[in-house]
Amino acid sequence: MKLFADRPEPLTVSGTNLEHARSHNRRAVLETIRLNRQLTRAELARLTALTPQTVSNIAAELLDAGMLLAGQPLREGGRGQPAVPLSINPDGAYSIGVQLGHRSLSAVAVDLAGRVRARTERTVLRPAPEQALPLIAAMLGEMRGAAELDWRRLLGVGLVMPGPFGVEGMTSVGPTTLPGWEEVDGAWLSRELGLPVLLEKDATAAAIGERLYGMASSLRNFAYLFIGTGLGAGLFLDGRLYTGGRHNAGEIGHMIVVPGGRVCECGNRGCLERYVSLRALHEELGLGDGALASPDPLAGLPIGPDGERWLERAAAPLAQAVNILECLLDIEAVVIGGLLPPHWLDALVARLHPLPASTRRGDGIRLRLGSAGRDVMALGAAALPIFDEFNPQYEVLLKNGRR
Ligand SMILES: [Zn+2]
């Protein structure tokens, strides 16, 4: 995965000049600089649609707090102020991304530029909150001891796990969800860990990671289909994450694509994730649900006749889902990624062509392969505290300035 994608056009994040939206504007400035690597105040004002005065105030505040670096002035002599390029100070702030899966718990410490500065991992077996929390605390301690980071500049922790959240009959039913997490929220986790914690679904975090660091950085409208134990989608619409009224937008795993089809734990028949998910693949291979808890049984496994049969059965429902997403959302592309090993993912995407007609024309760029799965997710998790405009830790850093 590349930290910065090659892109022909500068990327924009719109701001607003309302006084009460200062924190939103700060995020817009930080994200726009990060997406474009280096910008002058004038360029920032143009790209964010903020006034030069607002940009100037925010830049001064962020420079003061050590979150931005000022480069060499771009021209000397002449009239007026020389243009000073601003860039992100990687050591201006840090965040932690934690990814909780069915059989692994991994954590990365990321700097403000999105670079991974420390990582650690544990093998788990579908842990309940009371088992996972001490492990997470120990992993944070381990990274704190190993990395040369100023932990006073830590913005918080982003935790990602399989969705959906808080939906009766879907949240804690069946082997694709994690048991015991129905009532858990960010506030409780924050109290337990003593750090701000933001909770997000794996598909949404993967979409954030792909938008910030991956091949979707140039896309303003896309859906990220995350093939995990189940199936979910993260949605970026008009350049913004869309999470829905109760944070369950994109839970397409329980969209009925085969009326009268396979029974699903949610009570319906023919749900999409009964055909397109690791669990569906394991079933086809005769591995059963026990495989979800073992080390990846697909790694290095060639696609045999059973695998071909799964691809055949998964392709039509998945192509239908792509068609629905395109027609419903008018998106530029559907990105497909997740926990399938790359050779399986390639084979699945190859089977989707030719795609059914939709409001999108052409074929080739309608589908894109996501970057490497796990890193995108953990990076997306780590991005949650950095891009949370209401994160109180920002105010602490701004108030204290450089230390
Ligand atoms: Zn279902």
Boltz pocket constraint, residues with backbone or C-beta under 6 A from the ligand:
constraints:
  - pocket:
      binder: B
      contacts: [[A, 253], [A, 254], [A, 264], [A, 265], [A, 266], [A, 267], [A, 268], [A, 271]]
      max_distance: 6.0
